[in-house]
């Protein structure tokens, strides 16, 4: 049976710029960084204290040219993920000051406080401080 979700993948155009964004702007840590014989790279990041790893995947070295083109066309088109925080305003101000682009202003909603931000490719993420229900 299924045990746990271990990895999710984000297609990126450049592993180095993606690594810099996720570690320096959002505070992720680099988990794995392995070069393969064919020039491909297995690069993962994750939040400190969380098991889930995000694969920063540049498909140009991993796949046939046709498949790589399809994957590159999907860069920036991931469904929105929700990132929770215990301190909305501190997290919001910290990552905003690091240059993260917010596409919505913070708003209080029935389930908490939220704002939407983008990564360097246009993927959208929801920053959420859940309400005590």
N, C-alpha and C positions, 0 to 999 in steps of 0.2 A: 504494500500500500504506500501511498505518498506519505512522506515524512515531514518535509518542510520546503519552503521556497528558498533556494540558496543563492541564486543569481538572477538578475534582470539585465537586459541589454539595452544600451543606448547606442545607436549608430552615430558616429562622429566622423568629421572630415580629417581631423588631425588629433592624434592621441595626446601629443604634448600640450596643445592648447586646451584640450578638454581636461586633462589632468590638472593643469594650472587653475582652471576655473573652479573645478569641484573641490580641490584642496585649499586653495588660497582664498577664494571668495565665499564658499559655503562651509568650509571647515571639515570636509571629509578627510580620511586618511587613505594613503595608498596601501593596498593590501597585497596585490600580486603584480609583478611586472616581469614577464618572461618572454624572451625572444625565441622564436622557433627557427629551425633551419631554413625555412622558405622565406624568411624576412617578416613573417607575421608576428604579432605581439599579443599576448594575453595580459591585459591590463585591467585591474579591478580596483575600485575604491569602495569605502563604506563609512558609515558614521561611527565614531568611537562608541563602543559598547553595544553595537548592533551587529548581529551575525550576517544579515543580508548584504551581499556585495553587488555592486553595479559594474557590469562589464562595459568599458569604454571601447567600442568596437569600430575600428576602421576596416571596412570590408575589402579594401583594394588588394590586400595580400592574401586573403583567406579564400577567395572564391573566384570562379571563372569570371571573365570580364562582364558577361551579360548579367549575371547575378549581382556582381559588385555594383554595376550601374543602377540596378533596381534598388539595392540597399542604400546607396548614396542618395538616391532620389527621396528616400524616406527620412533623411536626416532632418531633425527639427519637427517631425510630425508624430511624435509619441503621444499617447493619451496622457492627460494630466494626472500627475501623482500628487498625493497629499503628504506633506511633511509636518509633523506635529512638533510643537514647542511648549515648554512650561512657562516661558516668559516671552510673550508675543512682542512687546515693544522693544525689548533689548535685542532680540533676534532680528526683528525687522530693521532697526536702526543699524545694527552691526553689518548685516549683509548689504543693506542699501549704501552705506558709507564705503563699502568695498567695491562698489560699482555695479552691483546686481540691479538689473532693470525690473522695476515693478510696473505691471500693466494695469493694475487696479489699486486704488487707495484702500487702506485698511478699513474694514467695515465690521460692525458687530452684527452677528446673525444669531438665530435661535440656538445654534449648536456651538457657538464660540465667536472668536475673533479671527478674521481671515484677510488675506491679501494674495494676489496672484503675481508671480514673478516668472521671468524667462531665463533660460541659460543662454550661452553664446550662440546657439543654433536656432533658438526660437521655441524650444520645448517649454511648455508652461507647467508650473508647479504651484500648488496651493500651500501657503504657509498658514497653519492652523493652530490656534490655542483653543482646545476643546473647552466648552462650558461644563461646569459641574451640573449635570442633569439629575 
